[in-house]
Amino acid sequence: MPAYWIAHVEVLDATAYSGYTDLAPAAFQRYGAKFLARGGRSESLEGGGFSRHVVIEFTDLETATACYRSPEYQLAKSKRDGACIAHITIVDGVDTSG
């Protein structure tokens, strides 16, 4: 069953954040990530708003978690620490097979 990263991000320092965006694609590629939403227009209907929303699909929860914990992603994450506020949740998808 697929699993998803759901991320809400507020970039505070675009220059520092670019260190993350330069490195993170290596982890996403290694773990077969498929971006379903990345930035773009959005409207927050409840709760606090973020300027960026991202939904990434992985083959399963284990792969999604392994990507987050990977050395490649953790290196990228270290470049965005302090450059943004990020809320990231990994969630199982819904079984739609019937």
C-alpha positions in Angstrom: 0.0 0.0 0.0 1.4 3.4 -0.8 2.4 5.9 1.8 2.8 9.7 1.7 4.9 12.4 3.1 2.7 15.4 3.8 4.8 18.5 4.4 3.9 22.1 5.3 6.8 24.5 5.0 7.3 28.2 5.7 10.7 29.3 4.2 12.4 31.9 6.4 15.7 32.2 4.5 15.5 31.3 0.8 19.3 31.4 0.3 20.0 28.9 3.2 17.0 26.8 2.1 18.5 26.4 -1.3 21.1 24.1 0.3 18.2 21.7 1.1 16.7 21.9 -2.4 20.1 21.2 -4.0 20.6 18.0 -2.0 17.2 16.5 -1.2 16.5 15.2 -4.8 19.2 12.6 -4.4 17.3 11.0 -1.5 13.9 11.2 -3.3 15.3 9.6 -6.4 17.0 6.8 -4.5 13.7 5.9 -2.7 11.4 6.2 -5.8 9.5 9.3 -4.6 6.7 10.6 -6.7 5.7 14.2 -6.1 1.9 14.7 -6.2 1.9 18.4 -5.0 4.9 20.7 -4.6 4.3 24.3 -3.9 1.7 25.8 -6.2 -1.4 27.7 -5.3 -3.1 26.7 -2.0 -5.7 27.9 0.4 -5.6 27.1 4.1 -9.1 26.6 5.3 -8.4 25.7 9.0 -5.4 26.1 11.3 -2.3 28.1 10.7 -1.1 28.7 7.2 2.1 27.8 5.5 3.3 29.1 2.2 4.4 25.7 0.8 2.6 22.3 0.8 4.1 19.1 -0.5 2.7 15.6 -1.0 5.1 12.8 -1.9 4.1 9.3 -2.7 6.3 6.2 -1.9 5.6 2.5 -2.5 5.0 1.9 1.2 5.4 3.2 4.8 8.8 1.5 5.2 10.2 3.1 2.1 8.9 6.6 3.0 10.4 6.3 6.5 13.7 5.0 5.1 13.9 8.0 2.8 13.4 10.4 5.7 16.0 8.6 7.9 18.5 8.1 5.0 22.0 9.8 5.2 21.1 11.6 2.0 18.0 13.2 3.3 19.4 13.9 6.8 22.3 15.8 5.1 19.7 17.8 3.0 17.6 18.4 6.2 20.7 19.8 8.0 20.9 22.5 5.3 17.3 23.6 5.9 17.4 23.6 9.7 16.9 27.2 10.8 16.0 28.3 7.2 12.4 27.2 7.5 9.6 25.9 9.7 8.6 22.5 8.5 5.9 20.0 9.6 6.3 16.6 8.0 4.0 13.7 8.5 4.3 10.2 7.0 1.0 8.4 6.5 -0.3 5.2 5.1 -2.4 5.4 2.0 -5.9 3.9 1.7 -6.4 0.5 0.3 -8.5 1.1 -2.8 -8.4 -2.5 -4.1 -11.9 -3.2 -3.2 
